Amino acid sequence: MKGTVGGVALAGEPLLKRALEPVRAHQKAVKDDAFAGEIERLRLLTDSLFQTVVDYQLFKRGGLPEAIY
């Protein structure tokens, strides 16, 4: 199953769950009208973690070189 899209998604599930944590924190910070610097920090963290998820899934599907510099 790991060769399928669903399998790749399952293989990255812990990483995806980790990436969702700052999304929720960012949404809460915006809702609570938190300090702009904190909102921006959470946005950058969210972007970074989701890029990591995408890179991981591409790597598992063979879409990225083995070494990423």
DRENTORKOL-3810 file (N, C-alpha, C; in nm, 4 decimals):
REM DRENTORKOL-3810
@n.u->0.0820; n.v->-0.1206; n.w->0.0000; ca.u->0.0000; ca.v->0.0000; ca.w->0.0000; c.u->0.0853; c.v->0.1254; c.w->0.0000
@n.u->0.2102; n.v->0.1184; n.w->0.0477; ca.u->0.2931; ca.v->0.2383; ca.w->0.0572; c.u->0.3282; c.v->0.2972; c.w->-0.0780
@n.u->0.3134; n.v->0.2206; n.w->-0.1857; ca.u->0.3408; ca.v->0.2734; ca.w->-0.3182; c.u->0.2260; c.v->0.3554; c.w->-0.3749
@n.u->0.1119; n.v->0.3521; n.w->-0.3080; ca.u->-0.0035; ca.v->0.4287; ca.w->-0.3535; c.u->-0.0061; c.v->0.5651; c.w->-0.2851
@n.u->-0.0885; n.v->0.6539; n.w->-0.3384; ca.u->-0.1031; ca.v->0.7858; ca.w->-0.2760; c.u->-0.1522; c.v->0.7704; c.w->-0.1325
@n.u->-0.2494; n.v->0.6807; n.w->-0.1120; ca.u->-0.2992; ca.v->0.6566; ca.w->0.0229; c.u->-0.1915; c.v->0.6039; c.w->0.1153
@n.u->-0.1056; n.v->0.5177; n.w->0.0619; ca.u->0.0035; ca.v->0.4630; ca.w->0.1414; c.u->0.1045; c.v->0.5684; c.w->0.1803
@n.u->0.1347; n.v->0.6573; n.w->0.0882; ca.u->0.2274; ca.v->0.7667; ca.w->0.1185; c.u->0.1658; c.v->0.8575; c.w->0.2240
@n.u->0.0363; n.v->0.8848; n.w->0.2117; ca.u->-0.0308; ca.v->0.9684; ca.w->0.3114; c.u->-0.0254; c.v->0.9028; c.w->0.4483
@n.u->-0.0485; n.v->0.7717; n.w->0.4541; ca.u->-0.0427; ca.v->0.7009; ca.w->0.5818; c.u->0.0988; c.v->0.7026; c.w->0.6392
@n.u->0.1979; n.v->0.6881; n.w->0.5532; ca.u->0.3363; ca.v->0.6885; ca.w->0.5998; c.u->0.3730; c.v->0.8236; c.w->0.6599
@n.u->0.3131; n.v->0.9301; n.w->0.6109; ca.u->0.3420; ca.v->1.0639; ca.w->0.6612; c.u->0.2424; c.v->1.1130; c.w->0.7642
@n.u->0.1529; n.v->1.0249; n.w->0.8093; ca.u->0.0470; ca.v->1.0678; ca.w->0.9011; c.u->0.0994; c.v->1.1330; c.w->1.0285
@n.u->0.1995; n.v->1.0775; n.w->1.0976; ca.u->0.2488; ca.v->1.1451; ca.w->1.2183; c.u->0.3029; c.v->1.2847; c.w->1.1872
@n.u->0.3695; n.v->1.2981; n.w->1.0745; ca.u->0.4220; ca.v->1.4278; ca.w->1.0348; c.u->0.3083; c.v->1.5246; c.w->1.0050
@n.u->0.2052; n.v->1.4764; n.w->0.9385; ca.u->0.0892; ca.v->1.5597; ca.w->0.9072; c.u->0.0181; c.v->1.6034; c.w->1.0350
@n.u->0.0019; n.v->1.5109; n.w->1.1279; ca.u->-0.0612; ca.v->1.5472; ca.w->1.2560; c.u->0.0205; c.v->1.6552; c.w->1.3267
@n.u->0.1519; n.v->1.6417; n.w->1.3219; ca.u->0.2400; ca.v->1.7420; ca.w->1.3855; c.u->0.2248; c.v->1.8772; c.w->1.3162
@n.u->0.2057; n.v->1.8758; n.w->1.1849; ca.u->0.1922; ca.v->2.0006; ca.w->1.1098; c.u->0.0594; c.v->2.0694; c.w->1.1390
@n.u->-0.0416; n.v->1.9945; n.w->1.1810; ca.u->-0.1722; ca.v->2.0546; ca.w->1.2096; c.u->-0.1758; c.v->2.1285; c.w->1.3437
@n.u->-0.0871; n.v->2.0939; n.w->1.4353; ca.u->-0.0859; ca.v->2.1588; ca.w->1.5667; c.u->-0.0678; c.v->2.3109; c.w->1.5568
@n.u->0.0315; n.v->2.3603; n.w->1.4827; ca.u->0.0454; ca.v->2.5061; ca.w->1.4736; c.u->-0.0663; c.v->2.5729; c.w->1.3924
@n.u->-0.1324; n.v->2.4976; n.w->1.3040; ca.u->-0.2471; ca.v->2.5545; ca.w->1.2321; c.u->-0.3549; c.v->2.5922; c.w->1.3340
@n.u->-0.3830; n.v->2.4984; n.w->1.4224; ca.u->-0.4837; ca.v->2.5255; ca.w->1.5254; c.u->-0.4396; c.v->2.6393; c.w->1.6170
@n.u->-0.3120; n.v->2.6392; n.w->1.6535; ca.u->-0.2607; ca.v->2.7463; ca.w->1.7395; c.u->-0.2684; c.v->2.8818; c.w->1.6682
@n.u->-0.2383; n.v->2.8829; n.w->1.5381; ca.u->-0.2464; ca.v->3.0073; ca.w->1.4605; c.u->-0.3905; c.v->3.0564; c.w->1.4551
@n.u->-0.4837; n.v->2.9662; n.w->1.4271; ca.u->-0.6248; ca.v->3.0051; ca.w->1.4211; c.u->-0.6720; c.v->3.0609; c.w->1.5551
@n.u->-0.6286; n.v->2.9980; n.w->1.6639; ca.u->-0.6660; ca.v->3.0458; ca.w->1.7970; c.u->-0.6040; c.v->3.1828; c.w->1.8239
@n.u->-0.4787; n.v->3.2019; n.w->1.7857; ca.u->-0.4112; ca.v->3.3300; ca.w->1.8071; c.u->-0.4819; c.v->3.4416; c.w->1.7305
@n.u->-0.5227; n.v->3.4136; n.w->1.6072; ca.u->-0.5954; ca.v->3.5137; ca.w->1.5290; c.u->-0.7291; c.v->3.5447; c.w->1.5958
@n.u->-0.7996; n.v->3.4399; n.w->1.6355; ca.u->-0.9304; ca.v->3.4570; ca.w->1.7006; c.u->-0.9181; c.v->3.5372; c.w->1.8298
@n.u->-0.8113; n.v->3.5091; n.w->1.9057; ca.u->-0.7913; ca.v->3.5763; ca.w->2.0345; c.u->-0.7227; c.v->3.7113; c.w->2.0208
@n.u->-0.6977; n.v->3.7550; n.w->1.8962; ca.u->-0.6319; ca.v->3.8832; ca.w->1.8683; c.u->-0.4964; c.v->3.8919; c.w->1.9394
@n.u->-0.4172; n.v->3.7878; n.w->1.9233; ca.u->-0.2851; ca.v->3.7809; ca.w->1.9855; c.u->-0.1893; c.v->3.8824; c.w->1.9222
@n.u->-0.0763; n.v->3.8962; n.w->1.9833; ca.u->0.0295; ca.v->3.9852; ca.w->1.9350; c.u->0.0667; c.v->3.9470; c.w->1.7912
@n.u->0.0819; n.v->4.0460; n.w->1.7060; ca.u->0.1087; ca.v->4.0222; ca.w->1.5631; c.u->0.2333; c.v->3.9363; c.w->1.5415
@n.u->0.3346; n.v->3.9557; n.w->1.6239; ca.u->0.4568; ca.v->3.8770; ca.w->1.6107; c.u->0.4327; c.v->3.7285; c.w->1.6365
@n.u->0.3461; n.v->3.6985; n.w->1.7310; ca.u->0.3130; ca.v->3.5594; ca.w->1.7619; c.u->0.2323; c.v->3.4968; c.w->1.6485
@n.u->0.1407; n.v->3.5720; n.w->1.5929; ca.u->0.0613; ca.v->3.5227; ca.w->1.4795; c.u->0.1533; c.v->3.4936; c.w->1.3611
@n.u->0.2465; n.v->3.5833; n.w->1.3339; ca.u->0.3403; ca.v->3.5623; ca.w->1.2226; c.u->0.4311; c.v->3.4429; c.w->1.2484
@n.u->0.4775; n.v->3.4258; n.w->1.3719; ca.u->0.5619; ca.v->3.3105; ca.w->1.4067; c.u->0.4875; c.v->3.1797; c.w->1.3805
@n.u->0.3632; n.v->3.1737; n.w->1.4217; ca.u->0.2833; ca.v->3.0530; ca.w->1.4011; c.u->0.2548; c.v->3.0296; c.w->1.2531
@n.u->0.2342; n.v->3.1364; n.w->1.1776; ca.u->0.2121; ca.v->3.1225; ca.w->1.0336; c.u->0.3366; c.v->3.0653; c.w->0.9657
@n.u->0.4532; n.v->3.1169; n.w->1.0025; ca.u->0.5779; ca.v->3.0670; ca.w->0.9441; c.u->0.6035; c.v->2.9213; c.w->0.9833
@n.u->0.5745; n.v->2.8881; n.w->1.1071; ca.u->0.5905; ca.v->2.7500; ca.w->1.1521; c.u->0.4978; c.v->2.6571; c.w->1.0749
@n.u->0.3739; n.v->2.6996; n.w->1.0570; ca.u->0.2767; ca.v->2.6219; ca.w->0.9804; c.u->0.3243; c.v->2.6005; c.w->0.8379
@n.u->0.3681; n.v->2.7080; n.w->0.7724; ca.u->0.4177; ca.v->2.6970; ca.w->0.6348; c.u->0.5350; c.v->2.6005; c.w->0.6254
@n.u->0.6266; n.v->2.6129; n.w->0.7190; ca.u->0.7458; ca.v->2.5287; ca.w->0.7183; c.u->0.7120; c.v->2.3812; c.w->0.7369
@n.u->0.6252; n.v->2.3517; n.w->0.8322; ca.u->0.5893; ca.v->2.2125; ca.w->0.8584; c.u->0.5118; c.v->2.1518; c.w->0.7423
@n.u->0.4225; n.v->2.2278; n.w->0.6803; ca.u->0.3493; ca.v->2.1732; ca.w->0.5667; c.u->0.4410; c.v->2.1526; c.w->0.4470
@n.u->0.5408; n.v->2.2391; n.w->0.4293; ca.u->0.6372; ca.v->2.2168; ca.w->0.3221; c.u->0.7160; c.v->2.0891; c.w->0.3485
@n.u->0.7474; n.v->2.0631; n.w->0.4746; ca.u->0.8163; ca.v->1.9398; ca.w->0.5113; c.u->0.7303; c.v->1.8181; c.w->0.4776
@n.u->0.6008; n.v->1.8258; n.w->0.5051; ca.u->0.5090; ca.v->1.7153; ca.w->0.4723; c.u->0.5073; c.v->1.6920; c.w->0.3216
@n.u->0.4949; n.v->1.7993; n.w->0.2442; ca.u->0.4921; ca.v->1.7869; ca.w->0.0983; c.u->0.6235; c.v->1.7272; c.w->0.0476
@n.u->0.7358; n.v->1.7782; n.w->0.0979; ca.u->0.8660; ca.v->1.7250; ca.w->0.0562; c.u->0.8793; c.v->1.5769; c.w->0.0902
@n.u->0.8346; n.v->1.5387; n.w->0.2099; ca.u->0.8411; ca.v->1.3991; ca.w->0.2518; c.u->0.7587; c.v->1.3115; c.w->0.1580
@n.u->0.6365; n.v->1.3561; n.w->0.1289; ca.u->0.5501; ca.v->1.2763; ca.w->0.0424; c.u->0.6077; c.v->1.2664; c.w->-0.0990
@n.u->0.6653; n.v->1.3749; n.w->-0.1499; ca.u->0.7308; ca.v->1.3696; ca.w->-0.2811; c.u->0.8496; c.v->1.2740; c.w->-0.2783
@n.u->0.9274; n.v->1.2803; n.w->-0.1723; ca.u->1.0429; ca.v->1.1931; ca.w->-0.1579; c.u->0.9996; c.v->1.0464; c.w->-0.1574
@n.u->0.8938; n.v->1.0153; n.w->-0.0805; ca.u->0.8462; ca.v->0.8777; ca.w->-0.0732; c.u->0.7936; c.v->0.8288; c.w->-0.2076
@n.u->0.7425; n.v->0.9179; n.w->-0.2890; ca.u->0.6918; ca.v->0.8812; ca.w->-0.4214; c.u->0.8016; c.v->0.8851; c.w->-0.5271
@n.u->0.9224; n.v->0.9232; n.w->-0.4878; ca.u->1.0337; ca.v->0.9274; ca.w->-0.5820; c.u->1.0436; c.v->1.0574; c.w->-0.6597
@n.u->0.9768; n.v->1.1619; n.w->-0.6120; ca.u->0.9769; ca.v->1.2897; ca.w->-0.6826; c.u->1.0873; c.v->1.3846; c.w->-0.6426
@n.u->1.1666; n.v->1.3510; n.w->-0.5427; ca.u->1.2783; ca.v->1.4342; ca.w->-0.4985; c.u->1.4053; c.v->1.3514; c.w->-0.5012
@n.u->1.5197; n.v->1.4170; n.w->-0.5187; ca.u->1.6452; ca.v->1.3427; ca.w->-0.5112; c.u->1.6646; c.v->1.2877; c.w->-0.3699
@n.u->1.7482; n.v->1.1877; n.w->-0.3560; ca.u->1.7703; ca.v->1.1281; ca.w->-0.2252; c.u->1.8271; c.v->1.2264; c.w->-0.1249
@n.u->1.9200; n.v->1.3098; n.w->-0.1680; ca.u->1.9789; ca.v->1.4090; ca.w->-0.0782; c.u->1.9209; c.v->1.5455; c.w->-0.1114
@n.u->1.8694; n.v->1.6111; n.w->-0.0092; ca.u->1.8156; ca.v->1.7448; ca.w->-0.0258; c.u->1.9092; c.v->1.8384; c.w->0.0493
@n.u->1.9690; n.v->1.9315; n.w->-0.0221; ca.u->2.0641; ca.v->2.0242; ca.w->0.0398; c.u->2.0038; c.v->2.1591; c.w->0.0594
END
